[in-house]
Amino acid sequence: MQWIRQWLAGTVVACAIAGGASGCGGNSSDDNDNDGDSKDSGSNGTSAGNSGGSGGSNSGSGDSGTGSGDDSSSSSTGNGTGDLVPGTPTEVEDYYGEASGVVCEWLAPCCGALGLEVSVGSCTTTIEARFSADYASADPDNYTYDPDLAGDCLATARALYSDLGCQLQDSAVEIDPSVNETCDRVFEGKLEPGAPCAADIECASQPGEERDCTSLGSDDDATVCVIERRAAEGEACYWTCSQEGSTYYCSGAGVETPAVQGRCYTNDQLYCASGVCARQPALGESCAGNATCHEGYCLNDLCVPAGDTGDPCQSDLECADDLYCDGTACAPKKAEGAACEDSSECESGSCDYDEGTCTGAAGGDFAIALLCAVASGQL
């Protein structure tokens, strides 16, 4: 169900579709042990539209809500859990068209509410081409396809999208992890990590893992199966990740890129240090070397609390979450309409640089606008 979760992730997904598996490379967790390679992703995937609806099962949540259709600007209010819905068996040649139709029937009214004309038909054609690219390049001998599970996943997607509003950041319904694991088996790959591949769906994966057919080196055009998995303390790692709702942000790189890549999550109070998941130091503990503090920030090799309003600072990292650094001291983030020079100054996290003012909850509109651009073939 990767295509479901990724489109729910909004902005990140649009960037991933437009720019490839690495996403937009925006916000990332801080991992000083590595050389700064970063990626943003939807809650469960690193390459939107490439896995043909199978997806990984690692992230835990997608989004849903209420308010599509004529009331497309309303925020969602649902708070249930998206369970698997029984559906009609679907042959592989129909799967991508139906999946694209589900997305576009939800997206087109949202685009219209923003004054962006996107027809369901043209959107479906454009998105189907992106969704099906992975399948088109795959060797049928390297994967299996289950039409019964495909039908169930499509039925589940229809149920979720029928209640999904256009304000993605307000959505509240989570997809049950068992749904993700079931939909992950729509396509089951046969190739092990490191094996040469032509498409994501050729790669074998286990529950909790994400698969990707990609190059391990920038100078090497050969693509191989790469598996990413959540790592525990003491296990091998490649990424430091932080999860916020349905989206995670990762940073990391090394001299050699392994075919099995562990992710250390700051949500688990872990980070990737010299290729091994290590516990983040708590307040008052040493943060010497490359350690990143679980709370606060590292000052003179010691984890100290983040600053309150008026406390001196040199960067936003030194201030509490609801504050920003104005260059000299921590200050409250600004409300809609206040003057700004950077999005970090705004409560909404969005500064209109043309107007020089903080916008309202425009993140959802921006995410929808990007998706509309992708659906219309502009990205």
TITOR-525693 format. One line per 3 residues: number of its first residue (from 0); their letters; for each residue x, y, z of N, C-alpha, C. Coordinates in steps of 0.001 Angstrom, whole numbers. Example, Ala and Ser with C-alpha at 12.3 -4.5 7.8 and 13.67 -1.06 7.14 Angstrom:
<recs>
0	AS	13190,-5690,7800,12300,-4500,7800,13200,-3300,7800 ~ 12850,-2250,7080,13670,-1060,7140,12900,30,7870
</recs>
This chain:
<recs>
0	MQW	821,-1207,0,0,0,0,854,1255,0 ~ 2065,1145,-484,2977,2281,-445,2411,3483,-1181 ~ 1767,3257,-2325,1245,4393,-3076,171,5126,-2290
3	IRQ	-597,4411,-1443,-1605,5068,-611,-924,5975,403 ~ -1,5429,1172,621,6191,2246,1430,7350,1701 ~ 2096,7144,556,2939,8199,34,2132,9382,-456
6	WLA	1009,9120,-1099,201,10242,-1537,-422,10944,-347 ~ -729,10225,706,-1227,10879,1913,-164,11763,2533 ~ 1092,11466,2290,2172,12252,2877,2311,13611,2225
9	GTV	1659,13851,1100,1572,15184,543,2830,15678,-112 ~ 3376,16754,429,4505,17427,-183,5674,16492,-430 ~ 5982,15696,537,7114,14781,415,6945,13861,-774
12	VAC	5728,13375,-952,5465,12455,-2044,5637,13131,-3385 ~ 5095,14338,-3516,5218,15048,-4781,6680,15272,-5134 ~ 7473,15615,-4141,8896,15801,-4379,9549,14496,-4799
15	AIA	9150,13390,-4148,9759,12111,-4463,9428,11676,-5879 ~ 8174,11898,-6299,7787,11532,-7650,8560,12366,-8662 ~ 8688,13660,-8371,9355,14549,-9315,10858,14340,-9336
18	GGA	11438,14030,-8163,12884,14015,-8073,13522,12668,-7887 ~ 12738,11601,-7759,13324,10281,-7598,13295,9828,-6162 ~ 13996,8766,-5876,13889,8091,-4588,14389,8931,-3435
21	SGC	15238,9915,-3698,15813,10678,-2594,14891,11762,-2094 ~ 13725,11976,-2731,12806,12995,-2275,13390,14377,-2490 ~ 12940,15350,-1683,13383,16728,-1855,14629,17027,-1052
24	GGN	15006,16145,-144,16211,16362,635,16124,17581,1521 ~ 14973,17849,2091,14780,19029,2928,15184,18751,4349 ~ 14224,18911,5275,14546,18687,6675,15030,17273,6901
27	SSD	16028,17127,7732,16508,15791,8060,16972,15786,9495 ~ 17003,14608,10066,17528,14529,11423,19025,14763,11405 ~ 19569,15191,12501,20969,15579,12566,21825,14366,12877
30	DND	22721,14055,11963,23598,12925,12196,25008,13324,11804 ~ 25737,13878,12730,27042,14428,12432,28081,13366,12125 ~ 27729,12123,12373,28668,11047,12100,28826,10814,10608
33	NDG	27891,11354,9826,27882,11083,8414,28124,12350,7633 ~ 28128,12231,6286,28542,13359,5482,27400,14205,4961 ~ 26223,14030,5500,25155,14946,5205,24162,14485,4160
36	DSK	24301,13292,3614,23312,12784,2687,21986,12681,3417 ~ 20936,13230,2844,19663,13249,3552,18525,12948,2603 ~ 17386,12591,3189,16197,12353,2388,14976,12587,3243
39	DSG	13906,12972,2579,12596,13028,3196,11781,11921,2581 ~ 10813,11429,3328,10008,10374,2757,8630,10354,3342 ~ 7748,9753,2596,6459,9403,3126,6640,8383,4202
42	SNG	5594,8117,4888,5749,7346,6106,6354,5988,5906 ~ 6336,5460,4709,6838,4117,4517,7639,3932,3261 ~ 7984,4919,2552,8625,4634,1293,9627,5675,911
45	TSA	10607,5292,135,11606,6227,-314,11473,6565,-1778 ~ 10608,5908,-2517,10421,6246,-3918,8949,6158,-4276 ~ 8302,7295,-4403,6866,7298,-4619,6510,6711,-5963
48	GNS	5507,5840,-5968,5006,5293,-7198,5837,4173,-7775 ~ 6939,3821,-7189,7802,2833,-7806,7528,1407,-7379 ~ 6876,1214,-6262,6711,-149,-5789,5414,-773,-6249
51	GGS	4641,-13,-7025,3434,-584,-7600,2395,-947,-6577 ~ 2347,-239,-5474,1299,-450,-4500,1650,-1429,-3419 ~ 2830,-1959,-3432,3167,-2939,-2405,3667,-2257,-1159
54	GGS	4749,-1527,-1283,5233,-712,-180,5826,-1490,954 ~ 6515,-757,1834,7037,-1366,3043,6027,-1256,4145 ~ 6256,-1954,5219,5291,-1940,6312,5851,-1295,7555
57	NSG	6919,-568,7425,7646,-150,8609,7077,1043,9335 ~ 6383,1919,8681,6153,3190,9323,5040,3222,10306 ~ 4024,2494,10072,2944,2478,11026,1750,3288,10668
60	SGD	1837,4446,10014,617,5205,9873,516,5914,8565 ~ -704,5926,8047,-1082,6808,6962,-2117,7733,7515 ~ -2670,8603,6676,-3583,9608,7173,-4936,9492,6501
63	SGT	-5955,9858,7232,-7262,9971,6623,-8091,10918,7435 ~ -9234,11330,6900,-10065,12259,7613,-11386,12421,6909 ~ -12018,13591,7009,-13258,13849,6328,-13182,15176,5625
66	GSG	-14050,15313,4609,-14158,16621,4003,-13723,16701,2568 ~ -13748,15624,1786,-13428,15723,383,-14661,16129,-389 ~ -14531,16211,-1718,-15670,16578,-2536,-15921,18062,-2479
69	DDS	-17221,18461,-2385,-17574,19877,-2422,-16986,20644,-1258 ~ -16823,19980,-123,-16262,20648,1055,-14797,20321,1169 ~ -14081,20459,49,-12723,19942,-30,-11735,20702,819
72	SSS	-12100,21873,1284,-11148,22626,2088,-11283,22344,3570 ~ -12259,21542,3949,-12470,21303,5369,-11412,20386,5916 ~ -11173,20491,7201,-10165,19632,7819,-10808,18346,8269
75	STG	-9993,17327,8425,-10506,16005,8757,-10817,15891,10228 ~ -11732,14983,10532,-12117,14802,11929,-12101,13347,12345 ~ -11794,12451,11433,-11840,11033,11778,-10782,10676,12785
78	NGT	-11065,9648,13575,-10068,9220,14552,-10022,7700,14664 ~ -10501,7016,13648,-10518,5564,13697,-9254,4966,13116 ~ -9285,3679,12934,-8162,2967,12338,-8610,2356,11029
81	GDL	-7829,2566,9966,-8176,2024,8661,-7892,533,8611 ~ -8931,-293,8618,-8767,-1733,8540,-8838,-2193,7080 ~ -8372,-3390,6821,-8403,-3939,5483,-9850,-4193,5058
84	VPG	-10199,-3741,3863,-11549,-3901,3327,-11526,-4973,2241 ~ -12383,-5994,2320,-12408,-7024,1269,-12799,-6415,-72 ~ -12112,-6843,-1130,-12382,-6315,-2461,-12446,-7419,-3501
87	TPT	-12649,-6998,-4741,-12725,-7926,-5867,-11341,-8191,-6423 ~ -10988,-9445,-6719,-9673,-9729,-7304,-9396,-8835,-8516 ~ -8180,-8326,-8598,-7810,-7377,-9644,-6563,-7860,-10356
90	EVE	-6652,-7981,-11666,-5500,-8405,-12448,-4470,-7284,-12518 ~ -3223,-7671,-12702,-2140,-6707,-12633,-2256,-5629,-13691 ~ -2806,-5966,-14878,-2913,-4956,-15925,-3948,-3880,-15593
93	DYY	-4829,-4151,-14630,-5833,-3169,-14208,-5461,-2450,-12911 ~ -4492,-3003,-12218,-4197,-2539,-10859,-3800,-1064,-10817 ~ -2887,-659,-11679,-2375,703,-11608,-3400,1727,-12051
96	GEA	-4211,1375,-13040,-5259,2291,-13460,-6271,2531,-12357 ~ -6648,1455,-11656,-7607,1607,-10571,-6999,2383,-9406 ~ -5749,2091,-9094,-5082,2818,-8011,-5001,4311,-8330
99	SGV	-4662,4639,-9564,-4558,6036,-9972,-5913,6718,-9921 ~ -6970,5984,-10319,-8307,6543,-10259,-8722,6889,-8846 ~ -8371,6029,-7886,-8686,6299,-6482,-8046,7614,-6041
102	VCE	-6770,7773,-6351,-6050,8985,-5964,-6660,10207,-6632 ~ -6926,10114,-7933,-7346,11284,-8689,-8775,11713,-8390 ~ -9651,10760,-8069,-11007,11131,-7678,-11012,11933,-6386
105	WLA	-10016,11683,-5525,-9861,12490,-4315,-9178,13818,-4622 ~ -8134,13779,-5452,-7288,14949,-5642,-7941,16037,-6484 ~ -8672,15681,-7553,-9199,16682,-8484,-10054,17745,-7792
108	PCC	-11000,17379,-6908,-11764,18429,-6228,-10896,19314,-5331 ~ -9865,18732,-4733,-8967,19526,-3898,-8207,20547,-4750 ~ -7790,20122,-5947,-7117,21052,-6861,-8073,22176,-7256
111	GAL	-9342,21806,-7554,-10327,22806,-7926,-10551,23838,-6848 ~ -10505,23411,-5589,-10697,24347,-4481,-9585,25377,-4404 ~ -8420,25043,-4983,-7296,25976,-5012,-7229,26758,-6325
114	GLE	-8246,26566,-7179,-8252,27249,-8465,-7355,26593,-9497 ~ -7001,25331,-9273,-6133,24599,-10197,-6960,23537,-10907 ~ -7047,23638,-12221,-7867,22720,-12992,-7125,21409,-13257
117	VSV	-7603,20339,-12682,-7068,18998,-12919,-8245,18052,-13089 ~ -8378,17456,-14276,-9481,16530,-14497,-9111,15146,-13985 ~ -10112,14397,-13564,-9871,13046,-13066,-9238,12188,-14154
120	GSC	-9708,12342,-15398,-9189,11532,-16487,-7723,11767,-16774 ~ -7341,13037,-16933,-5942,13334,-17243,-5040,13016,-16066 ~ -5539,13254,-14873,-4779,12918,-13666,-4522,11418,-13610
123	TTT	-5561,10625,-13878,-5421,9173,-13821,-4391,8681,-14819 ~ -4423,9239,-16032,-3460,8838,-17058,-2034,9158,-16636 ~ -1844,10368,-16090,-503,10798,-15686,25,9970,-14529
126	IEA	-803,9784,-13507,-350,9062,-12320,-175,7573,-12611 ~ -1039,7008,-13470,-889,5599,-13810,460,5346,-14466 ~ 884,6268,-15313,2178,6100,-15978,3308,6078,-14965
129	RFS	3190,6870,-13911,4233,6897,-12884,4163,5656,-12004 ~ 2950,5278,-11606,2792,4102,-10757,3280,2840,-11449 ~ 3017,2730,-12760,3272,1478,-13467,4689,1367,-14008
132	ADY	5491,2415,-13876,6843,2383,-14445,7672,1242,-13871 ~ 7546,1000,-12570,8318,-62,-11928,7914,-1430,-12474 ~ 6619,-1644,-12591,6109,-2915,-13107,6557,-3146,-14549
135	ASA	6554,-2088,-15345,6899,-2224,-16758,8341,-2675,-16958 ~ 9228,-2280,-16040,10640,-2626,-16200,11027,-3924,-15501 ~ 10106,-4507,-14729,10428,-5690,-13922,10385,-6968,-14756
138	DPD	11185,-7932,-14350,11195,-9269,-14942,10160,-10116,-14203 ~ 9122,-10610,-14889,8069,-11393,-14210,8601,-12611,-13471 ~ 9763,-13108,-13864,10334,-14262,-13176,10873,-13898,-11793
141	NYT	10994,-12591,-11528,11614,-12149,-10272,10608,-11690,-9219 ~ 9295,-11874,-9474,8293,-11484,-8473,7017,-12280,-8702 ~ 6149,-12261,-7697,4808,-12821,-7832,3803,-11709,-7547
144	YDP	2593,-11871,-8067,1516,-10891,-7883,276,-11617,-7410 ~ -387,-11060,-6379,-1575,-11684,-5800,-2796,-10822,-6112 ~ -3652,-11229,-7064,-4809,-10407,-7429,-5823,-10251,-6303
147	DLA	-5929,-11238,-5413,-6872,-11125,-4296,-6437,-10026,-3327 ~ -5150,-10028,-2966,-4646,-8977,-2082,-4716,-7618,-2761 ~ -4478,-7583,-4072,-4567,-6323,-4802,-5970,-5742,-4705
150	GDC	-6982,-6588,-4868,-8353,-6116,-4754,-8678,-5600,-3367 ~ -8167,-6299,-2347,-8391,-5851,-969,-7730,-4494,-721 ~ -6536,-4320,-1238,-5823,-3064,-1023,-6515,-1905,-1731
153	LAT	-7005,-2138,-2935,-7733,-1095,-3655,-9015,-727,-2919 ~ -9729,-1728,-2419,-10963,-1450,-1679,-10667,-643,-422 ~ -9565,-980,253,-9173,-234,1448,-8833,1206,1093
156	ARA	-8117,1383,-30,-7752,2730,-458,-8997,3562,-764 ~ -9976,2966,-1433,-11204,3702,-1733,-11891,4164,-455 ~ -11920,3286,541,-12560,3649,1810,-11817,4784,2494
159	LYS	-10485,4727,2489,-9700,5761,3141,-9811,7093,2414 ~ -9673,7074,1102,-9692,8312,333,-11077,8945,316 ~ -12134,8157,452,-13476,8728,458,-13695,9629,1666
162	DLG	-12911,9421,2726,-13037,10230,3936,-11879,11207,4119 ~ -11011,11292,3116,-9815,12127,3269,-10093,13549,2822 ~ -9865,14512,3700,-10018,15912,3348,-8780,16452,2671
165	CQL	-8838,17725,2319,-7735,18361,1596,-6695,18972,2518 ~ -6986,19070,3801,-6002,19577,4755,-5258,18382,5338 ~ -4200,17964,4646,-3534,16711,5003,-2942,16732,6398
168	QDS	-2491,17914,6847,-1845,17960,8152,-2838,17786,9293 ~ -4145,17870,8997,-5151,17721,10037,-5733,16319,10108 ~ -5329,15438,9189,-5933,14115,9144,-5558,13303,10370
171	AVE	-6471,12408,10777,-6294,11754,12068,-6404,10235,12036 ~ -6933,9662,10972,-7114,8215,10938,-5810,7538,10543 ~ -5448,6505,11264,-4233,5761,10971,-4577,4432,10304
174	IDP	-3667,4000,9424,-3813,2690,8805,-3235,1648,9751 ~ -4007,620,10029,-3526,-435,10908,-2271,-1071,10308 ~ -1229,-1303,11112,-2,-1910,10570,-238,-3225,9852
177	SVN	-1235,-4004,10279,-1504,-5273,9609,-1972,-5054,8181 ~ -2622,-3905,7927,-3033,-3580,6565,-1795,-3364,5703 ~ -835,-2622,6242,401,-2389,5504,1111,-3702,5196
180	ETC	1166,-4588,6161,1870,-5847,5970,1158,-6719,4934 ~ -173,-6698,4953,-920,-7473,3971,-712,-6916,2573 ~ -824,-5614,2428,-673,-4993,1117,764,-5078,616
183	DRV	1698,-5243,1516,3083,-5411,1115,3273,-6696,314 ~ 2331,-7625,448,2464,-8915,-226,1756,-8953,-1574 ~ 1190,-7819,-2017,588,-7783,-3349,1640,-8182,-4381
186	FEG	2789,-7540,-4303,3951,-7944,-5096,4986,-8496,-4122 ~ 5447,-9696,-4357,6509,-10271,-3537,7714,-10563,-4414 ~ 8810,-9874,-4116,10017,-10065,-4895,10760,-11328,-4509
189	KLE	11649,-11765,-5391,12419,-12991,-5162,13912,-12724,-5013 ~ 14363,-11494,-5265,15794,-11204,-5254,16248,-10741,-3872 ~ 17381,-11235,-3428,17928,-10896,-2122,18685,-9560,-2174
192	PGA	18939,-8940,-1011,19687,-7680,-987,21039,-7813,-1695 ~ 21348,-6837,-2515,22603,-6836,-3245,22523,-7458,-4620 ~ 21427,-8169,-4913,21276,-8809,-6217,20924,-7766,-7273
195	PCA	21460,-7878,-8481,21097,-6947,-9566,19596,-6999,-9823 ~ 18997,-5839,-10071,17552,-5766,-10258,17211,-4672,-11265 ~ 15968,-4704,-11728,15476,-3686,-12651,14323,-2893,-12055
198	ADI	13710,-3385,-10962,12545,-2729,-10379,12417,-3096,-8912 ~ 11782,-2213,-8147,11599,-2435,-6713,10870,-3741,-6422 ~ 9842,-4038,-7231,8996,-5193,-6921,9726,-6521,-7101
201	ECA	10932,-6495,-7649,11722,-7721,-7777,12435,-8074,-6476 ~ 12513,-7138,-5549,13318,-7317,-4335,12500,-7936,-3210 ~ 13052,-8940,-2575,12389,-9600,-1455,12522,-8752,-194
204	SQP	11473,-8749,625,11515,-8004,1881,10658,-8714,2913 ~ 10933,-8435,4165,10187,-8980,5288,9339,-7867,5910 ~ 8304,-8226,6692,7525,-7200,7380,8433,-6263,8177
207	GEE	8187,-4989,8063,9019,-4012,8745,10185,-3528,7919 ~ 10335,-4037,6698,11430,-3619,5837,10883,-2893,4613 ~ 11709,-2034,4033,11369,-1352,2799,12391,-1710,1738
210	RDC	11906,-1892,529,12771,-2346,-550,12913,-1268,-1612 ~ 14065,-1284,-2246,14344,-300,-3279,15365,-887,-4236 ~ 15129,-736,-5524,16100,-1144,-6532,16849,108,-6947
213	TSL	18088,223,-6509,18811,1472,-6701,20303,1225,-6799 ~ 21028,2242,-7214,22483,2152,-7275,23066,2428,-5898 ~ 24081,1697,-5516,24736,1903,-4223,25864,2934,-4301
216	GSD	26219,3337,-5483,27287,4320,-5620,26961,5314,-6708 ~ 27316,6589,-6506,26977,7624,-7471,27666,7402,-8807 ~ 28797,6689,-8819,29537,6449,-10060,29222,5086,-10668
219	DDA	28265,4396,-10066,27942,3047,-10517,26496,3022,-10997 ~ 26280,2767,-12279,24941,2774,-12838,24179,1486,-12552 ~ 24854,436,-12094,24186,-836,-11819,23233,-666,-10636
222	TVC	22040,-1209,-10768,21061,-1134,-9682,20933,-2493,-9009 ~ 20838,-2473,-7694,20732,-3696,-6901,19628,-3525,-5867 ~ 19194,-4637,-5295,18166,-4595,-4258,18753,-4068,-2956
225	VIE	18106,-3048,-2401,18516,-2450,-1129,17346,-2543,-157 ~ 17627,-2990,1047,16613,-3115,2088,16923,-2132,3211 ~ 15900,-1404,3647,16039,-523,4804,15123,-1041,5904
228	RRA	15652,-1064,7130,14904,-1622,8250,15181,-822,9513 ~ 14232,-834,10431,14402,-176,11715,15387,-984,12548 ~ 16398,-325,13052,17444,-1009,13810,17304,-717,15304
231	AEG	17752,-1655,16094,17753,-1514,17552,19146,-1106,18024 ~ 19247,-737,19292,20534,-333,19851,21559,-1459,19679 ~ 22731,-1108,19181,23802,-2066,18978,23808,-2718,17610
234	EAC	22750,-2514,16824,22698,-3101,15487,23332,-2172,14454 ~ 23733,-2763,13332,24357,-1990,12264,23363,-989,11679 ~ 23878,163,11248,22997,1217,10748,23665,2005,9632
237	YWT	22844,2739,8929,23320,3650,7903,22651,5014,8034 ~ 21406,5027,8527,20624,6262,8627,20300,6623,10085 ~ 20199,7915,10345,19533,8421,11544,18225,9035,11067
240	CSQ	17103,8615,11637,15786,9066,11179,14969,9620,12341 ~ 14069,10525,12016,13091,11045,12969,11725,10990,12317 ~ 10749,10458,13030,9402,10340,12479,8488,11365,13121
243	EGS	7744,12081,12272,6769,13064,12723,5454,12741,12029 ~ 4520,12158,12762,3255,11769,12164,3477,10728,11080 ~ 3021,11027,9861,3111,10068,8771,4368,10253,7934
246	TYY	5260,11138,8356,6457,11423,7575,7696,11191,8413 ~ 8755,10670,7787,10017,10577,8491,11107,11284,7696 ~ 12132,11717,8396,13249,12435,7815,14523,11701,8212
249	CSG	15369,11438,7242,16576,10666,7504,17808,11393,6986 ~ 18913,11194,7659,20195,11670,7165,21236,10602,7423 ~ 22223,10571,6562,23281,9596,6765,23998,9273,5476
252	AGV	25209,8852,5586,26006,8408,4449,27288,7827,4997 ~ 27992,7108,4185,29250,6523,4618,30164,6304,3439 ~ 31328,5804,3708,32265,5521,2634,31704,4430,1735
255	ETP	31100,3420,2331,30475,2348,1566,28994,2279,1929 ~ 28174,2080,922,26740,2000,1129,26311,535,1138 ~ 25805,19,2248,25442,-1403,2323,24115,-1694,1634
258	AVQ	23919,-2952,1260,22667,-3363,636,21559,-3523,1672 ~ 21927,-3747,2928,20962,-3768,4025,21286,-2587,4930 ~ 20374,-1628,4974,20630,-367,5664,19736,-236,6894
261	GRC	20360,-170,8045,19617,11,9285,19279,1468,9501 ~ 18112,1714,10084,17699,3061,10455,17607,3154,11971 ~ 18292,4101,12539,18161,4377,13972,17201,5550,14117
264	YTN	16144,5390,14895,15138,6439,15047,15341,7213,16337 ~ 15384,8535,16198,15477,9375,17387,14239,9194,18257 ~ 13119,8759,17654,11916,8456,18435,12168,7323,19418
267	DQL	13153,6463,19094,13547,5376,19989,14730,5781,20862 ~ 15070,7066,20837,16232,7624,21541,17537,6991,21023 ~ 17602,6805,19708,18779,6228,19069,19270,7119,17938
270	YCA	20545,7004,17620,21106,7649,16439,22220,6759,15908 ~ 22595,6975,14647,23600,6136,14011,24975,6746,14233 ~ 25834,6026,14935,27178,6505,15253,28194,5475,14786
273	SGV	29004,5859,13797,30060,4971,13280,29502,3616,12857 ~ 28299,3645,12248,27729,2420,11708,27002,1549,12693 ~ 26786,2028,13931,26086,1239,14949,25057,2130,15646
276	CAR	23857,1608,15879,22832,2369,16589,23236,2563,18048 ~ 23318,3821,18457,23711,4135,19830,22607,4935,20507 ~ 22543,4833,21815,21530,5570,22572,21891,7048,22629
279	QPA	20923,7892,22381,21147,9329,22504,21310,9698,23977 ~ 22279,10528,24297,22439,10941,25698,21271,11813,26150 ~ 20927,11681,27414,19846,12467,28015,20411,13763,28596
282	LGE	19535,14608,29114,19963,15864,29724,20962,15585,30844 ~ 22042,16328,30829,23064,16184,31848,24134,15179,31508 ~ 23923,14383,30444,24917,13393,30051,25859,13956,28999
285	SCA	26988,13303,28858,27996,13745,27906,27515,13560,26479 ~ 27799,14553,25642,27455,14466,24227,28704,14696,23387 ~ 29833,14248,23905,31101,14436,23216,31087,13697,21886
288	GNA	31893,14166,20969,31992,13525,19661,30782,13827,18808 ~ 30173,12771,18257,29058,12960,17345,27698,12711,17985 ~ 27643,12574,19292,26383,12265,19953,25380,13406,19770
291	TCH	24109,13044,19561,23038,14026,19483,22125,13827,20682 ~ 21758,14880,21346,20977,14797,22577,19528,14420,22284 ~ 18963,13587,23165,17560,13216,23023,16666,14408,23304
294	EGY	17053,15251,24247,16349,16492,24543,17379,17611,24584 ~ 16914,18824,24369,17815,19964,24439,18851,19931,23330 ~ 20042,20417,23652,21105,20445,22646,22452,20288,23328
297	CLN	23472,20067,22537,24811,19799,23056,25584,21102,23202 ~ 26023,21404,24427,26803,22610,24703,28003,22223,25553 ~ 29184,22489,25026,30419,22152,25747,30428,20688,26174
300	DLC	30049,19812,25236,30076,18357,25436,29104,17871,26498 ~ 28035,18642,26759,27036,18245,27748,25648,18588,27214 ~ 24696,17644,27364,23327,17900,26930,22636,18845,27918
303	VPA	22194,19973,27430,21560,20981,28283,20163,21271,27760 ~ 19252,21769,28628,17880,22056,28190,17855,23146,27129 ~ 16852,23065,26256,16650,24108,25260,16242,25404,25947
306	GDT	16552,26525,25310,16308,27822,25909,14846,28230,25950 ~ 14499,29040,26944,13170,29642,27056,13190,31030,26422 ~ 12034,31653,26373,11927,32998,25808,12912,33949,26490
309	GDP	13706,34635,25675,14670,35601,26187,16049,35040,26438 ~ 16178,33710,26445,17500,33119,26655,18380,33364,25427 ~ 19660,33618,25615,20547,33869,24475,20676,32633,23596
312	CQS	20851,32850,22300,20977,31738,21349,21695,32197,20097 ~ 22164,31215,19374,22768,31477,18074,22075,30704,16956 ~ 21257,29707,17312,20516,28936,16313,19210,28447,16910
315	DLE	18277,28053,16032,16968,27569,16480,17089,26311,17325 ~ 18121,25505,17092,18299,24266,17842,18455,24520,19342 ~ 18866,25708,19699,19094,26033,21115,17816,26457,21827
318	CAD	16706,26579,21096,15452,27062,21669,14409,25954,21742 ~ 13454,26104,22662,12358,25145,22801,11562,25065,21499 ~ 10761,23999,21363,10079,23721,20102,9176,24856,19636
321	DLY	8524,25571,20566,7595,26625,20170,8282,27981,20044 ~ 9617,27970,20028,10387,29205,19920,11343,29132,18738 ~ 11861,30281,18338,12911,30331,17330,13971,31305,17803
324	CDG	15137,31260,17207,16221,32167,17593,16208,33368,16655 ~ 16025,34562,17217,15970,35764,16383,17355,36324,16066 ~ 18373,35562,16390,19750,35975,16149,20509,36250,17424
327	TAC	19760,36595,18467,20392,36873,19757,19706,36154,20911 ~ 18365,35975,20813,17619,35367,21916,16463,34539,21379 ~ 16013,33565,22199,14859,32752,21839,13591,33591,21928
330	APK	12750,33503,20907,11527,34307,20849,10354,33437,20420 ~ 9125,33807,20850,7946,33030,20447,7761,33070,18935 ~ 7336,31946,18370,7053,31927,16940,5859,32819,16634
333	KAE	5806,33336,15419,4864,34386,15046,3571,33830,14461 ~ 2493,34582,14688,1176,34195,14195,1011,34602,12733 ~ -71,34138,12126,-373,34473,10736,-425,35983,10540
336	GAA	201,36460,9479,199,37881,9157,1383,38661,9696 ~ 2121,38077,10640,3282,38769,11206,4430,38778,10201 ~ 5274,39795,10284,6411,39892,9381,7402,38762,9639
339	CED	7979,38211,8572,8934,37121,8717,9957,37168,7587 ~ 11085,36558,7860,12119,36384,6843,12410,34915,6585 ~ 11954,34060,7504,12200,32627,7368,11017,31861,7957
342	SSE	10726,30683,7376,9588,29888,7842,9743,29422,9280 ~ 10984,29314,9761,11207,28874,11135,10655,29862,12150 ~ 10385,31095,11722,9863,32116,12630,8361,31958,12861
345	CES	7660,31192,12018,6204,31175,12002,5617,29961,12722 ~ 4504,30182,13412,3809,29087,14073,3393,28023,13067 ~ 3001,28448,11870,2547,27516,10838,3693,26820,10148
348	GSC	4922,27316,10358,6067,26767,9652,6137,27205,8209 ~ 5404,28294,7868,5356,28759,6477,5420,30274,6426 ~ 6458,30800,5771,6605,32231,5546,6429,32506,4056
351	DYD	5530,33405,3713,5357,33828,2326,6464,34824,2020 ~ 7478,34377,1298,8658,35212,1087,8370,36394,172 ~ 7362,36268,-701,7000,37402,-1552,6363,38512,-735
354	EGT	5474,38119,175,4794,39100,1018,5587,39443,2273 ~ 6475,38542,2670,7241,38765,3889,6425,38612,5142 ~ 5407,37733,5093,4547,37524,6259,4310,36038,6475
357	CTG	4006,35680,7730,3667,34302,8047,2286,33970,7494 ~ 2188,32844,6827,896,32401,6331,214,31570,7404 ~ -1048,31204,7136,-1767,30357,8075,-1337,28920,7890
360	AAG	-2287,28007,8075,-1968,26582,7915,-1894,26253,6439 ~ -886,26833,5767,-783,26702,4313,-25,25474,3885 ~ 555,24758,4857,1333,23588,4476,512,22579,3711
363	GDF	-759,22378,4145,-1616,21440,3455,-1925,21903,2047 ~ -2224,23218,1876,-2491,23753,551,-1274,23598,-346 ~ -96,23841,203,1123,23718,-588,1321,22276,-1025
366	AIA	1061,21343,-100,1185,19927,-438,219,19556,-1553 ~ -1036,19995,-1437,-2024,19708,-2463,-1599,20326,-3796 ~ -1109,21576,-3757,-700,22248,-4987,417,21476,-5696
369	LLC	1362,20939,-4921,2423,20145,-5526,1879,18875,-6161 ~ 944,18230,-5461,342,17025,-6013,-438,17336,-7286 ~ -1100,18494,-7298,-1853,18905,-8494,-889,19116,-9664
372	AVA	270,19696,-9381,1261,19912,-10431,1753,18588,-10990 ~ 1949,17612,-10100,2377,16286,-10556,1272,15650,-11395 ~ 28,15738,-10911,-1097,15113,-11590,-1350,15712,-12967
375	SGQ	-1011,16994,-13145,-1224,17644,-14429,-20,17516,-15354 ~ 1030,16830,-14875,2217,16614,-15704,3202,17764,-15686 ~ 3016,18731,-14779,3931,19872,-14717,5212,19529,-13975
378	L	5202,18484,-13160,6390,18053,-12435,6708,16608,-12796
</recs>
